[in-house]
């Protein structure tokens, strides 16, 4: 038996290309509610955390208004701005063919996940999908990752969490499973390396080799 029998993925910036959509949604909300402009770097800084937490950073007193404005614009523009990452579907098919349990642990809400995957469906079915609605604590806490691993019938020592943000890697470390970073999402390789992942992949093909090598 190999080291992994369960692989849990972050969603935004890891399996689907939502980063331009998220940045544009933040920019719209801040412009409409606060009359404020921010750089892409500022708008990306909280990606990986629940949306309300991100909005409280921008303005604690008007976080709900920011949240509602963001979600309305985001959902209305998901079909136009949602992208895909070349090679992700092929990677997922290969992992499923190898008999590995596949799950998702995301800070998105259930309705936003359903909308995104209806517009940009992935090539395999997932044995567990944990959203922000499923746990009281969220990344960088381990709870979503642990719940996904449990729903896949695995244990942390037999699992890995794959993500594109430092919050993902912190959640994996806290959960006691391996952490693998991908560089095609929100964070740079240098930022990800500072969070001490077990491995870093620059392409889905590299990620597949890492995951199958550990599972072999």
PyMOL commands that set and color helices and strands:
alter all, ss='L'
color gray80, all
select helices_A, chain A and resi 19-34+40-44+51-58+63-81+88-97+110-119+143-151+156-158+166-175+189-193+204-215
alter helices_A, ss='H'
color red, helices_A
select strands_A, chain A and resi 6-9+101-105+128-130+159-163+178-182+199-201
alter strands_A, ss='S'
color yellow, strands_A
deselect
rebuild
show_as cartoon
